Amino acid sequence: MGLTHVDGQEKHAQDLRYPPPPDAPEAYLHPGRMTPSRLAGTVLGAARPRTTRDRLAAELLSASARRACVFAASGRSALRWTLEHLGACPGTEVVVSTFNCPAVVDAILSTGATPVLVDFDHETGTDFASADLAGRLVVLTNGLGIDEWERHAGLVAERGATPVLDLAQAIPSGPVLGRFATADCPLVLSFGMGKPLGGIGGGAVLLSARPAVRTHPAGRPVGSGPGFAALRLAASHHAVVHAPVGVRRAVERRGRRAPGWSETKADHLPDRPECIRTAPSNRWQTAAARTLLARVAEAGEAAADFADRVRAMAGPRLTACRFTLPAPGLTPGLDLVFDRRGHRHAFARALAGAGIPSGWNYYPLHRMAPYASYATGPMPGADHLWPRILTVPGQRQPRLTAGRLAEALLAADAAVRREAEHA
């Protein structure tokens, strides 16, 4: 499904395997933040949708020093609305890193515009310098937590491009949004499940000036039924994270029997772009986002401290891989880059044996059939990186301290060395 540019078919297929999941997880990549008290706060907020919406907008605008807030049904819907607001239409070209979620390019294509994919390297970031930027839109997505505004804003302005800063993977806290207070571009946020905020969906666009036209996406919001179902799912997941080992094992086994579960990303690659519709968020999404935003700065500080401690304890002693060095708050997990192709899976297998999950989502867009034609040329940085990147939990959890994770990482590193010695 959706594969292209396959060199070394067998090795490529091996690299597409997902990391093996733990039988009884001791931690989670996305533990969620929907506690019982936050669940109650969300229900109360949803009962006053207009007030909740206005207060959430005011808090986001204050933190980001922006003047207008537009809510959307999802982060990708917010991105499409932003691109159209900036004039994206058939004939427009939008430059973006190949190291991205397909939803980013789907949002571009949904406007009628043409994506222009450029290379990505884990040390230098997106290679915007390789493309003609004049008169084009540029979407900055902070791959691996690299602050692309800090690195590329000057280049983008100098070459006459119009930037959009997509913060879907960032913690939307005051300190993080404040970092971009002087950035002369729209900020796109996502409140979906699996994102750092831990919400149940929805997104937002923060603008420096009030739009002269309609101030929200057209269409009708998703109804209360799906919104409340997502809220229950988020609360259930939080309960599982804190549950006894038997419950966690049973939930994991049930998940592996669910339709669509697979051991390889090859089964989940898109055959065609998804049409992203624009629609406003619903009251449950907005209420959950506001409730969770209240303590998100503390959560961000705790995650940053956790990551710093893990890097300090394990980083100097790792031999098979090394940590990336993201800007604080711009990525939800800890990313490791392996020196040798093939070591990622052995490392992940050892982590799973200790109950620690891991994952990877970075399969370059230029290698997927629906998007290959938009590549500007060879992508050596992304091609080298994608089989060597692994993400591990990036925050403290009931059974996961910084010391526990560092110990598991070093044990997995030793397992890779032993396996290499006997290969």
ABEGO torsion letter per residue (X at the ends): XGBBGBBGAAAAAAAABBBBBBABBABBABAEABBAAAAAAAAAAAABAAAAAAAAAAAAAAAAGBABBBBBABAAAAAAAAAAAAGBBBGBBBBBBABBBAAAAAAAAAAGBBBBBBBBBAAAEBBAAABBABGBBBBBAGBGGBBAAAAAAAAAAAAGBBBBBBAAABBBBAAAAAAAAABBBBBBBBABBGBAAGBAEEBBBBBABBBABBABBBEBBBBAAAAAAAAAAAAAAAAAAABBAAAAAAAAAAAAABBGBBABAAAABBABBBBBBBBBBBAAAAAAAAAAAAAAAAAAAAAAAAAAAAAAAAAAABAABBBBBBBBGABABBBBBBABBGAAAAAAAAAAAAGBBBBBABBBAAABAAAAAABAEBBAAAAAAAAABBBBBABBBAABBAAAAAAAAAAAAAAAAAAAAAX
